[in-house]
Amino acid sequence: MKRFRLLFLPITLTLLFFTHTFAQTTGEKSWFNPYDLDFANFEKPSLHYAPFTRWWWPGNDVEQDELVREINLFADNNIGGVEIQAFALVMPAKGKGRGDRIMTYDTPAYYENLIRVMEEAQKRGLTVDMTDGSGWPAGGPHLSEEDNNLTLEYGMTDLLPGADNVYPLPRAERGDRLGARLVALLAAKVLQDTSAVNPTFLLDPKSVVDITAQVVDTTFHYSAKEKGWKAIAFWSVASMEKPMLIAKRDAGFVMNHFDSTKVFKNYEYFFGERTGLQAYFGQPFRAVFDDSYEFKADRHFSDDFISTFKKNRGYDITPYLPANVWYGYNNMYYRMENPAQQPEFSFGDDDWRLRYDYDLTLSDVIGKQFLDAAGNWTEERGLLHRSQPYGLNIDNMAVAGRIAIPEVETMQFNKGSEGAYKLITSGAHLYNRPLISCESAVYINRGYMTTPQKLKITLDKVFSAGVNHVVWHGTAYRYFPGAYPEEGWYPFMNAYVPINFSSDLNESNPFWKYMKDINSYAQRAQYVLRSGKPQADVLIYYPFLNYSEHSANPNEILLNGYMKDVEPALPAENVTSSYSPHINTEWLDKIWPLINELNARGITWDWVNDNSLQEITLDNNNQLNVRGNCYQSLVLFDLPYIQLKSAEHIRDIADKGADLLVVGDLPQKQPSYLNYQANDKLTAQAIQQALSGTSVKHIQHSNEIEDWCSGIALPIANTGKYPFIRQIRRVMDDGTVAQFLWNTSSEWQHIELKLDRKFKKAAWLNAEDGSIIQALVKQNTVEYLLPPLSTVFLYASENGIDGAAKKKADEFSETNTTKLLTIDKWTVTCDSVVIENSSLFDWKNNDQMKYQLSEATYTTSFELDQYDPKADYYIDLGKVYFSADLEINGRKAGSRIYAPFNFKISDYLKKGQNEIKVTVTPTLLNGFIGKANRGVREYKNYKEQELMSQGLMGPVQVFKQ
């Protein structure tokens, strides 16, 4: 599926105990305070642990009274912080003077509004993060062309054979301008010119000559030996990228993320003395946020790139620059428009190595020049840096480790798969970054399909992948410009541009009335998920510098934000071409069965990159120690290649007794171009030698891991295989464990878990209602019945469990109750529509209900001939789309906003006839489609869209226990 061209919008604390190599800065000390889980704080944790929301402003067309009202609204609904993004996605901006007001961003009036927000946030205990400027990527009119990201471009001319000839220096074929700087001039023989059918020139790598010294002003001289030689000039050129949607008439330029002086210049401008924000640094202003790295350079370059490459890769990239000229390689927008684009030049089958080395060097440069610089600038001022470290082919784990708060997003690498999330969360774990945020509930082409159930699944999916700090995407300032629908301004649903992302989480949303409950669930879960420190059992080596947008675990749910059997089917796959071999797709597709085996057995895992692998040491128990984080085993799965230093280090630690699982074929090569033939042999030799280690197991297939798994000592172990479970573990300072368990299935699931012998006591912590129930431990085993799509924390301790209730009061399932009756007939009322004596149905299939926007009530009655006041009675509503408020005999019996939709109703029943009323709240989507089909202009982008399921579906059943 093609994202729209006008605006590509992927829109995109116990915490770890820091080792001596990661001393905390002033800013970190004020936000990252390690703690152990305390039951007394679980039911109502501080607002510090609540979700944040991205707060969109229409530039500076805001009123202080409304800003203050919304800050208080957030606090009252358990939103713990805001990330302010003031941008110009108001199209059209009708109304006298509206456009001018929007564009008063970055004026004294704007900073006055910000300061008023800071003051009110301080009063209410809210935290404030700010995006790095307006729109994205970061930049503005204070930056000139010379401050812009650089791209590597080329120009080419034919060389004539014979005498020394003088030629005009070829300028860049794309993006040429006066500020372009010559990087190098090469002469090379073309082995094959297929430009008539294929744009890629095949060059002889042995022929390349650096003739930069022959350049004089705008000419050069050279004597070619024969026909077929070309001169190729490489230029460092400003990409000329401007921030998208910046609320300024003059957008200026995106800052050069590969030059620390430009980063400092940008930060000083937006957050320096002139803004008046310094008084709020650290309280409540916490962090500067930079979005994912979606730039428009064809091939990123920097002034120090060549020197950094020589230092870090061990050879000069200059003669091999042609292999890295591939239009759109670093420009996702160009890739979307030109998915079949080929490289401009090729030396042969090993070009991928040159691109690997180039990408790895870009990772080094952006880490040092942008992330280290941003971290230094913010942390010296008591602030933090938060960023999404992806968008380029780079070492995502290493880059995540250079950010105070690394962030994932639910559209990361397009599908939003758990493997992609874990690239960043694993990096945070390996490099001791305690807080991992997530831009949450953003999904493309899923506009107004966001329900409470979907929000909870979103939370549980990212929590189980290692996230412990949710930032909703997002909440729009309450704003009613002309030509917008009655619900007001939502920047990502617009009749004038083809935008379709997620839902507005504000008062215009019909589910806003439940947001406090949803946020409270997240708040409790995040309190636990920031306690202690994370613990994974094994490391899985990840060899690539990119992640496939085409692969996802077949066992995971909510890919692309799609709720199967509820929402309209996904359109064509929302993918972009990665411009690299699809070897990573093939590898991921093969490794999922192994990962699913680990998940089913309760073995937790992290990815590991080369940089971290090469730092592994062994402790006294032969545990693998990475910067203070201990793992039991390292998994090498069917590797296409591995860095030579990694292979040699694996050999060394295997010889010392490290536990190593090798699956499939052994790697026969390493990815660097440097002396690759000799180094490939050394790599293969080192891995072969590693197999002789005393704790190394080599198998061919994932289904042969039984013996290896039995050697992994789990503090909490599954007694059987539970393929429906995802889990993540936190360990307290005293060894106490809190393990998050998520039932990804739509069925009730009985689980039995065996505790390490040292654990004598255990408790179940339910983040949905804040309850803490003592677990019955029999022979170090506990049991639990997990409701559909639900979660629970298991807390296991050597000590007593204080503050836990003896028994859960409202435990229900169909397996421990007796069904009394099924209620078949209902009266359905919605606005003027009344449907009497009806069986339950899906609104989308009913002409009277399919376009309804309002709540509907379902009423009926049933006879209870024999009522036992000592028994427990329950009602199960079955499937509900999407919330249910229940009344029985005129009394409110409760609300449910996600599965399972059952209620304990013992106190509301009576002998004889009982009246039931269920109020169901739908999404806005179907109603918008109805308006669009009737010709209402403000909703035209929804015309003829497929409807989603709505209503009470049932079956509705009454049970006795």
PAKOL-94295 format. One line per 5 residues: number of its first residue (from 0); for each residue z, x, y of C-alpha. Coordinates in steps of 0.2 Angstrom, whole numbers. Example, Ala and Ser with C-alpha at 12.3 -4.5 7.8 and 13.67 -1.06 7.14 Angstrom:
REM PAKOL-94295
0	39,62,-22 | 36,68,-5 $
This chain:
REM PAKOL-94295
0	0,0,0 | -4,6,17 | 9,7,30 | 4,1,47 | -5,13,58 $
5	2,9,75 | 20,13,70 | 25,21,54 | 43,17,52 | 51,23,37 $
10	66,23,47 | 65,32,40 | 187,56,20 | 196,65,6 | 185,75,6 $
15	180,92,-2 | 193,105,-2 | 184,119,8 | 183,136,0 | 185,152,11 $
20	166,153,13 | 166,136,22 | 179,137,35 | 181,121,45 | 175,120,63 $
25	185,111,76 | 174,96,74 | 175,96,56 | 194,97,56 | 196,82,67 $
30	185,71,55 | 187,79,37 | 205,78,32 | 207,80,13 | 218,67,5 $
35	223,59,-11 | 220,41,-15 | 235,31,-10 | 237,13,-17 | 246,7,-2 $
40	230,10,8 | 217,3,-4 | 217,-16,1 | 216,-13,19 | 210,5,23 $
45	208,11,41 | 192,6,50 | 188,24,49 | 182,20,31 | 171,5,36 $
50	152,5,36 | 143,10,52 | 128,1,59 | 113,7,68 | 114,-2,85 $
55	97,-4,93 | 96,-6,111 | 80,-12,121 | 80,4,130 | 92,1,144 $
60	89,-17,147 | 107,-21,142 | 122,-29,151 | 139,-21,150 | 148,-37,146 $
65	137,-40,131 | 139,-22,125 | 158,-24,126 | 157,-41,117 | 147,-33,103 $
70	158,-18,101 | 173,-30,98 | 162,-41,87 | 159,-26,76 | 177,-21,75 $
75	182,-39,71 | 169,-39,56 | 175,-22,49 | 161,-12,56 | 169,5,59 $
80	156,13,70 | 139,12,78 | 124,24,79 | 116,20,96 | 97,20,96 $
85	90,15,113 | 71,13,111 | 56,4,117 | 51,-7,102 | 50,-22,113 $
90	32,-29,111 | 28,-38,122 | 41,-35,135 | 37,-51,145 | 48,-56,160 $
95	49,-50,178 | 55,-32,178 | 59,-31,160 | 48,-16,156 | 55,-7,171 $
100	73,-10,165 | 69,-5,147 | 62,11,154 | 78,15,164 | 84,25,148 $
105	91,42,153 | 96,37,170 | 113,36,178 | 114,17,174 | 110,21,156 $
110	125,34,155 | 136,22,164 | 132,9,150 | 136,22,137 | 152,27,145 $
115	158,9,145 | 154,8,127 | 164,24,123 | 179,17,132 | 178,0,123 $
120	175,9,106 | 191,20,110 | 201,4,112 | 195,-4,96 | 195,12,85 $
125	177,12,83 | 167,28,80 | 151,32,90 | 136,42,84 | 121,44,95 $
130	103,48,90 | 95,64,97 | 86,55,112 | 76,39,112 | 64,35,98 $
135	60,49,85 | 57,63,82 | 69,70,95 | 61,75,112 | 56,68,129 $
140	48,71,146 | 61,86,149 | 51,95,136 | 34,102,139 | 19,108,128 $
145	27,125,125 | 43,116,118 | 33,107,105 | 32,109,86 | 19,122,81 $
150	5,119,69 | -6,132,60 | -24,129,64 | -40,139,61 | -57,142,67 $
155	-72,151,58 | -88,160,61 | -101,168,50 | -102,187,49 | -119,195,49 $
160	-122,210,37 | -127,227,44 | -122,236,60 | -106,233,70 | -108,216,79 $
165	-98,208,93 | -93,190,90 | -84,177,101 | -67,174,94 | -68,157,85 $
170	-56,145,92 | -46,132,82 | -57,118,76 | -42,105,78 | -30,104,93 $
175	-37,119,102 | -29,122,120 | -25,135,132 | -8,138,125 | -14,142,108 $
180	-9,159,102 | -19,170,89 | -9,173,73 | -22,183,64 | -40,186,62 $
185	-46,189,44 | -63,193,37 | -66,187,19 | -81,185,7 | -85,167,2 $
190	-88,166,-17 | -93,148,-17 | -98,137,-2 | -97,120,-8 | -96,112,9 $
195	-110,100,6 | -100,91,-8 | -83,98,-6 | -75,104,10 | -65,118,1 $
200	-72,136,3 | -68,147,-12 | -63,165,-5 | -62,181,-14 | -44,186,-13 $
205	-48,205,-15 | -60,204,-1 | -48,199,13 | -46,211,28 | -35,209,42 $
210	-46,213,57 | -34,206,71 | -34,224,79 | -53,222,82 | -49,208,94 $
215	-52,212,113 | -49,197,124 | -60,183,118 | -71,194,107 | -70,205,91 $
220	-82,217,82 | -85,219,64 | -98,225,52 | -100,214,36 | -106,223,20 $
225	-117,208,15 | -121,190,17 | -108,177,14 | -94,184,24 | -84,174,37 $
230	-71,178,50 | -57,166,50 | -45,165,65 | -28,157,63 | -20,150,78 $
235	-2,144,82 | -5,128,92 | 7,115,99 | 6,99,88 | 6,89,104 $
240	17,76,95 | 26,64,106 | 42,54,102 | 38,37,95 | 45,22,104 $
245	54,32,117 | 60,21,132 | 52,32,145 | 35,30,154 | 32,48,151 $
250	35,52,132 | 35,70,134 | 35,80,118 | 44,82,102 | 56,97,102 $
255	51,112,92 | 63,110,77 | 58,128,71 | 65,136,87 | 83,136,91 $
260	80,139,110 | 71,122,111 | 84,113,100 | 98,120,113 | 87,114,127 $
265	85,97,120 | 104,95,116 | 109,101,133 | 98,89,141 | 104,73,132 $
270	122,78,129 | 126,91,143 | 136,90,158 | 124,79,168 | 127,64,156 $
275	146,63,159 | 149,61,140 | 159,77,137 | 176,67,140 | 172,57,124 $
280	166,72,113 | 176,70,97 | 184,53,102 | 175,41,99 | 159,51,100 $
285	158,60,83 | 140,65,79 | 122,68,85 | 110,61,73 | 92,67,69 $
290	81,56,58 | 70,63,43 | 58,76,47 | 42,66,49 | 31,77,60 $
295	13,78,64 | 9,96,62 | -4,100,49 | 5,115,43 | 21,120,52 $
300	23,137,60 | 35,146,70 | 35,162,81 | 46,170,68 | 37,164,53 $
305	28,179,48 | 43,191,50 | 54,179,41 | 42,177,27 | 40,196,24 $
310	59,197,24 | 63,183,12 | 48,183,1 | 45,202,0 | 26,202,5 $
315	15,198,20 | 8,181,20 | -5,185,33 | -20,189,21 | -16,173,12 $
320	-15,161,26 | -31,152,21 | -23,145,5 | -11,136,17 | -24,127,27 $
325	-24,109,21 | -25,96,34 | -11,84,33 | -1,94,21 | 14,92,33 $
330	8,77,42 | 12,61,32 | 3,50,44 | -14,60,41 | -11,59,23 $
335	-9,40,23 | -26,39,32 | -34,53,21 | -27,53,4 | -42,62,-4 $
340	-41,77,8 | -43,93,0 | -38,111,6 | -50,120,18 | -49,136,8 $
345	-45,142,-10 | -42,159,-18 | -41,151,-36 | -28,143,-48 | -13,152,-41 $
350	-14,145,-23 | 1,134,-27 | 12,149,-28 | 7,154,-10 | 11,136,-4 $
355	27,137,-13 | 32,153,-4 | 26,146,12 | 36,130,10 | 52,140,5 $
360	50,150,20 | 49,134,31 | 65,129,23 | 73,145,28 | 66,143,46 $
365	71,125,49 | 88,128,41 | 92,143,53 | 82,138,69 | 86,119,69 $
370	101,115,57 | 112,130,60 | 108,129,79 | 112,110,79 | 128,113,70 $
375	133,127,81 | 130,117,97 | 139,102,91 | 153,110,82 | 157,121,97 $
380	160,105,107 | 170,96,94 | 155,86,88 | 146,85,72 | 128,85,67 $
385	121,71,55 | 103,72,49 | 91,67,35 | 85,83,27 | 69,78,20 $
390	51,74,25 | 44,91,22 | 42,101,6 | 58,111,7 | 73,115,-3 $
395	82,98,1 | 98,104,-7 | 100,120,2 | 95,111,19 | 108,97,15 $
400	121,110,14 | 118,116,31 | 122,99,39 | 139,93,43 | 135,76,37 $
405	119,75,27 | 111,58,25 | 100,49,13 | 91,33,16 | 86,18,4 $
410	68,21,7 | 70,40,4 | 54,47,-4 | 47,29,-3 | 55,21,-18 $
415	73,24,-14 | 77,30,-32 | 93,37,-38 | 85,54,-43 | 80,56,-25 $
420	97,51,-17 | 105,64,-29 | 94,78,-21 | 104,76,-5 | 121,71,-13 $
425	120,86,-25 | 116,97,-11 | 131,91,-2 | 142,93,-17 | 136,111,-21 $
430	138,117,-3 | 155,107,0 | 149,94,12 | 162,80,10 | 154,66,19 $
435	137,60,14 | 129,45,24 | 115,33,20 | 104,23,31 | 106,8,20 $
440	97,-8,16 | 80,-3,25 | 66,-8,14 | 47,-9,19 | 38,-26,17 $
445	55,-34,13 | 58,-42,29 | 71,-56,29 | 74,-54,11 | 91,-46,13 $
450	105,-56,5 | 123,-53,2 | 119,-49,-16 | 106,-37,-11 | 117,-28,1 $
455	130,-26,-13 | 118,-19,-25 | 112,-7,-11 | 130,-2,-9 | 133,1,-27 $
460	117,10,-30 | 120,23,-16 | 139,24,-21 | 135,28,-39 | 123,42,-33 $
465	136,50,-22 | 135,42,-5 | 152,38,3 | 147,33,21 | 135,19,24 $
470	126,16,40 | 118,-1,40 | 100,-2,46 | 104,-11,57 | 110,-22,71 $
475	100,-27,86 | 108,-30,103 | 107,-49,107 | 92,-50,117 | 80,-64,121 $
480	64,-58,129 | 49,-69,131 | 37,-72,117 | 50,-68,104 | 57,-81,91 $
485	72,-91,94 | 82,-79,84 | 80,-66,97 | 74,-48,97 | 73,-40,81 $
490	63,-24,83 | 56,-24,65 | 49,-41,64 | 36,-43,77 | 21,-55,79 $
495	12,-42,90 | 12,-27,78 | 12,-27,59 | 30,-23,57 | 40,-29,42 $
500	57,-21,38 | 73,-28,31 | 84,-39,41 | 94,-40,57 | 112,-39,53 $
505	119,-48,68 | 124,-66,73 | 106,-73,71 | 107,-69,52 | 113,-84,42 $
510	123,-72,31 | 133,-64,46 | 147,-76,42 | 150,-65,26 | 148,-48,34 $
515	166,-45,36 | 168,-48,17 | 154,-36,13 | 160,-23,24 | 178,-24,17 $
520	171,-21,0 | 162,-6,6 | 177,0,16 | 188,0,1 | 175,8,-10 $
525	172,22,3 | 191,25,5 | 191,29,-14 | 175,39,-13 | 181,50,0 $
530	198,54,-9 | 200,70,-18 | 184,79,-22 | 168,75,-32 | 167,81,-50 $
535	151,81,-60 | 151,87,-78 | 134,96,-79 | 121,103,-68 | 102,100,-71 $
540	91,113,-63 | 78,105,-51 | 63,117,-49 | 53,109,-36 | 52,109,-17 $
545	46,91,-16 | 50,75,-24 | 38,63,-32 | 35,47,-23 | 27,41,-39 $
550	41,43,-51 | 57,33,-53 | 70,30,-67 | 64,15,-78 | 82,10,-80 $
555	86,8,-62 | 86,-7,-52 | 81,-11,-34 | 67,1,-32 | 57,-2,-16 $
560	71,-14,-12 | 64,-27,-24 | 75,-40,-32 | 65,-45,-47 | 63,-63,-51 $
565	70,-68,-34 | 58,-61,-21 | 39,-61,-19 | 32,-47,-30 | 29,-30,-22 $
570	12,-27,-15 | 2,-12,-20 | 13,3,-22 | 20,10,-5 | 16,28,-8 $
575	9,43,1 | 0,58,-6 | 10,73,-7 | -5,85,-7 | 3,95,-21 $
580	1,96,-40 | 8,81,-48 | 18,92,-60 | 34,86,-52 | 29,68,-56 $
585	25,72,-74 | 42,82,-75 | 52,68,-68 | 44,55,-80 | 49,66,-95 $
590	67,69,-89 | 72,51,-87 | 76,48,-105 | 88,63,-105 | 96,57,-89 $
595	98,40,-96 | 107,47,-111 | 119,56,-100 | 122,40,-90 | 125,30,-106 $
600	137,42,-112 | 147,43,-96 | 142,61,-93 | 141,64,-74 | 128,76,-67 $
605	121,84,-51 | 104,93,-48 | 105,111,-44 | 93,122,-34 | 89,140,-36 $
610	100,146,-22 | 115,138,-29 | 111,143,-47 | 110,161,-42 | 128,160,-36 $
615	136,153,-52 | 151,163,-58 | 161,159,-73 | 180,155,-72 | 193,160,-86 $
620	187,145,-96 | 169,149,-94 | 166,134,-83 | 152,136,-71 | 158,139,-53 $
625	147,136,-38 | 156,138,-22 | 172,131,-29 | 164,117,-38 | 166,118,-57 $
630	154,111,-70 | 154,113,-89 | 135,116,-93 | 118,120,-86 | 103,110,-92 $
635	86,118,-91 | 73,104,-96 | 55,108,-101 | 53,119,-85 | 35,123,-79 $
640	43,138,-70 | 59,145,-63 | 63,158,-50 | 64,176,-57 | 81,179,-50 $
645	87,162,-57 | 81,167,-74 | 89,184,-74 | 106,176,-68 | 105,163,-82 $
650	103,177,-94 | 118,186,-87 | 130,171,-87 | 123,166,-104 | 128,183,-111 $
655	146,180,-104 | 148,164,-113 | 141,150,-101 | 137,134,-109 | 118,131,-108 $
660	107,117,-114 | 88,121,-115 | 77,106,-119 | 58,108,-123 | 47,123,-119 $
665	54,138,-111 | 47,143,-94 | 34,156,-95 | 32,159,-76 | 40,160,-59 $
670	33,151,-44 | 31,166,-31 | 15,174,-28 | 23,191,-27 | 18,202,-42 $
675	16,186,-51 | 9,193,-67 | 22,205,-70 | 36,194,-63 | 30,180,-75 $
680	33,191,-90 | 50,196,-84 | 55,178,-81 | 49,173,-98 | 58,188,-106 $
685	75,184,-96 | 75,166,-102 | 71,171,-120 | 85,183,-119 | 97,170,-113 $
690	95,160,-129 | 105,173,-138 | 120,168,-128 | 135,161,-139 | 136,144,-130 $
695	117,141,-128 | 108,127,-137 | 89,125,-138 | 82,108,-143 | 65,101,-142 $
700	69,83,-138 | 82,73,-128 | 87,63,-143 | 94,79,-151 | 108,81,-138 $
705	122,73,-149 | 131,90,-154 | 129,96,-136 | 137,81,-129 | 152,82,-140 $
710	156,98,-132 | 157,91,-115 | 175,87,-111 | 176,71,-101 | 192,65,-93 $
715	185,47,-95 | 173,45,-110 | 163,30,-116 | 167,26,-134 | 150,19,-136 $
720	133,21,-126 | 133,10,-111 | 115,11,-103 | 119,-2,-90 | 133,9,-82 $
725	131,21,-68 | 147,31,-63 | 153,44,-51 | 170,53,-52 | 183,59,-39 $
730	197,70,-44 | 213,71,-34 | 223,87,-30 | 235,84,-45 | 221,81,-57 $
735	222,62,-56 | 204,54,-58 | 196,39,-49 | 180,34,-58 | 167,22,-50 $
740	159,11,-63 | 144,0,-59 | 137,-13,-71 | 118,-13,-67 | 114,-28,-78 $
745	115,-46,-75 | 126,-49,-90 | 144,-48,-94 | 148,-31,-102 | 163,-26,-112 $
750	167,-8,-110 | 179,3,-119 | 184,20,-112 | 194,34,-119 | 205,44,-107 $
755	210,62,-109 | 226,64,-118 | 235,70,-102 | 232,53,-94 | 247,41,-99 $
760	244,28,-86 | 229,19,-78 | 224,5,-66 | 209,-5,-62 | 205,-5,-43 $
765	193,-19,-38 | 186,-15,-21 | 179,-33,-19 | 196,-41,-17 | 207,-26,-15 $
770	217,-29,-31 | 225,-16,-42 | 229,-20,-60 | 238,-10,-72 | 227,-5,-87 $
775	233,-7,-104 | 232,10,-112 | 232,10,-131 | 229,26,-140 | 222,34,-124 $
780	209,19,-123 | 207,6,-110 | 195,-9,-111 | 187,-19,-97 | 175,-34,-95 $
785	163,-31,-81 | 155,-46,-73 | 137,-45,-70 | 131,-33,-56 | 150,-29,-53 $
790	160,-13,-50 | 177,-7,-53 | 187,9,-51 | 197,16,-66 | 211,27,-60 $
795	219,38,-73 | 235,48,-70 | 248,59,-79 | 261,50,-69 | 267,32,-66 $
800	256,19,-58 | 266,12,-43 | 260,-3,-34 | 249,-10,-47 | 250,-29,-53 $
805	254,-32,-71 | 239,-44,-74 | 224,-50,-65 | 226,-68,-60 | 209,-75,-60 $
810	200,-66,-75 | 186,-77,-82 | 171,-75,-93 | 162,-86,-105 | 169,-76,-120 $
815	187,-80,-117 | 185,-99,-111 | 180,-115,-118 | 165,-125,-110 | 170,-143,-106 $
820	154,-149,-98 | 138,-145,-89 | 134,-154,-73 | 116,-159,-72 | 113,-171,-58 $
825	116,-168,-40 | 112,-175,-22 | 104,-162,-12 | 105,-164,7 | 97,-152,20 $
830	95,-158,38 | 85,-175,36 | 80,-172,18 | 90,-181,5 | 86,-179,-14 $
835	97,-190,-25 | 101,-189,-43 | 91,-173,-45 | 92,-159,-58 | 93,-142,-50 $
840	77,-133,-44 | 71,-119,-35 | 67,-124,-17 | 51,-114,-17 | 44,-126,-29 $
845	49,-142,-20 | 38,-148,-5 | 53,-155,4 | 64,-140,3 | 52,-124,2 $
850	52,-121,21 | 70,-126,25 | 80,-114,36 | 97,-124,36 | 111,-124,24 $
855	110,-137,10 | 124,-146,2 | 125,-151,-16 | 136,-165,-21 | 141,-173,-37 $
860	156,-179,-47 | 162,-177,-65 | 175,-185,-76 | 190,-176,-83 | 198,-187,-95 $
865	211,-175,-101 | 219,-163,-88 | 231,-150,-93 | 241,-144,-78 | 246,-129,-88 $
870	229,-123,-92 | 217,-113,-81 | 200,-121,-76 | 185,-113,-70 | 168,-118,-63 $
875	153,-106,-65 | 138,-111,-54 | 126,-100,-63 | 112,-93,-52 | 114,-96,-34 $
880	102,-91,-20 | 111,-85,-10 | 129,-90,-6 | 140,-104,-12 | 155,-112,-2 $
885	164,-123,-14 | 174,-139,-11 | 183,-149,-24 | 190,-166,-20 | 189,-162,-1 $
890	198,-146,-2 | 190,-129,0 | 190,-119,-16 | 182,-103,-10 | 166,-94,-7 $
895	155,-82,-17 | 142,-72,-10 | 137,-62,-26 | 137,-63,-44 | 146,-70,-54 $
900	147,-86,-45 | 163,-93,-53 | 179,-100,-46 | 196,-103,-53 | 198,-122,-49 $
905	215,-127,-58 | 224,-131,-42 | 210,-142,-36 | 207,-154,-51 | 214,-170,-56 $
910	213,-182,-70 | 199,-194,-69 | 184,-192,-57 | 182,-176,-47 | 171,-173,-32 $
915	161,-157,-30 | 152,-150,-15 | 143,-134,-15 | 135,-127,2 | 121,-115,-1 $
920	114,-104,13 | 96,-98,11 | 87,-83,19 | 76,-86,34 | 60,-80,26 $
925	54,-96,19 | 57,-105,35 | 48,-92,44 | 33,-94,32 | 33,-112,35 $
930	33,-110,54 | 19,-97,53 | 9,-109,42 | 11,-122,55 | 4,-111,68 $
935	19,-105,77 | 13,-89,85 | 30,-79,85 | 30,-80,66 | 11,-77,63 $
940	14,-61,53 | 22,-72,39 | 7,-83,37 | 3,-87,19 | 16,-75,12 $
945	23,-79,-5 | 40,-88,-5 | 56,-82,-12 | 68,-91,-23 | 81,-102,-14 $
950	95,-114,-18 | 108,-118,-32 | 99,-114,-49 | 113,-116,-61 | 117,-121,-74 $
955	134,-127,-67 | 147,-127,-80 | 166,-131,-81 | 177,-121,-92 | 195,-121,-99 $
960	206,-107,-103 $
